[in-house]
């Protein structure tokens, strides 16, 4: 059985700002952002770099998480990113 993954991701824009989004294919979505075919917000802030992603089995769970992440402050998003980086180093 094929498992479809749904991702919530954060990219860091060239100006240092953070953009949070949802995608089924996060790699393709980052490429789209860097080709100015992603969100209007990122089109003028290229290039973007993927700094965080988390996958979910259902679109509903992913969209709820995306909303929750978008409600975080800048400092809370940076802490989330740092925790993800630390867990990958282990």
C-alpha positions in Angstrom: 0.0 0.0 0.0 1.4 3.4 -1.0 1.5 5.9 1.9 0.9 9.5 0.8 2.9 11.9 2.9 1.8 15.5 3.5 4.4 17.9 4.7 4.5 21.1 6.7 7.6 23.0 5.9 9.4 26.3 6.7 11.8 28.0 4.3 14.1 30.8 5.1 14.0 33.6 2.5 17.0 35.6 1.3 15.9 38.5 3.5 15.9 36.2 6.5 12.1 36.0 6.9 10.4 32.7 7.4 7.6 31.2 5.3 5.5 28.3 6.4 3.5 26.1 4.0 2.0 22.7 3.1 3.0 20.4 0.3 2.7 16.8 -0.8 6.2 17.0 -2.3 8.3 19.4 -0.2 11.4 19.2 -2.5 9.4 20.2 -5.6 7.6 22.9 -3.6 11.0 24.5 -2.6 12.1 24.3 -6.3 8.8 26.1 -7.2 9.4 28.8 -4.6 12.9 29.4 -6.1 11.5 29.6 -9.6 9.0 32.3 -8.4 6.2 29.8 -9.0 5.5 29.2 -5.3 3.8 31.7 -3.1 3.7 35.4 -4.0 5.4 36.1 -0.7 8.5 34.1 -1.6 8.7 35.2 -5.2 10.4 38.5 -4.3 12.5 37.0 -1.5 14.5 34.3 -3.4 16.4 32.2 -3.0 14.7 30.2 -0.2 16.2 27.4 1.8 14.4 24.6 3.5 15.0 24.8 7.2 12.2 22.6 8.6 9.8 19.9 7.5 7.5 17.4 9.2 5.4 14.8 7.5 1.9 13.5 8.2 -0.2 10.7 6.9 -3.3 12.8 6.5 -3.9 16.1 4.9 -6.1 17.2 7.8 -3.3 16.6 10.3 -0.8 18.5 8.2 -3.1 21.5 7.7 -3.8 21.7 11.4 -0.1 21.6 12.1 0.6 24.3 9.4 -2.0 26.5 11.1 -0.4 25.9 14.5 3.1 26.7 13.2 1.8 29.9 11.5 0.5 31.1 14.9 3.9 30.8 16.5 6.1 33.8 17.1 9.3 34.3 15.2 11.3 33.2 18.2 9.2 30.1 18.6 9.6 29.1 15.0 13.4 29.6 15.3 13.4 27.3 18.4 11.4 24.7 16.4 13.9 24.8 13.6 16.8 24.5 16.1 15.2 21.5 17.8 14.9 19.8 14.4 18.5 20.5 13.6 19.7 19.2 16.9 17.7 16.0 16.6 19.3 15.3 13.1 22.8 15.7 14.6 22.2 12.8 17.0 
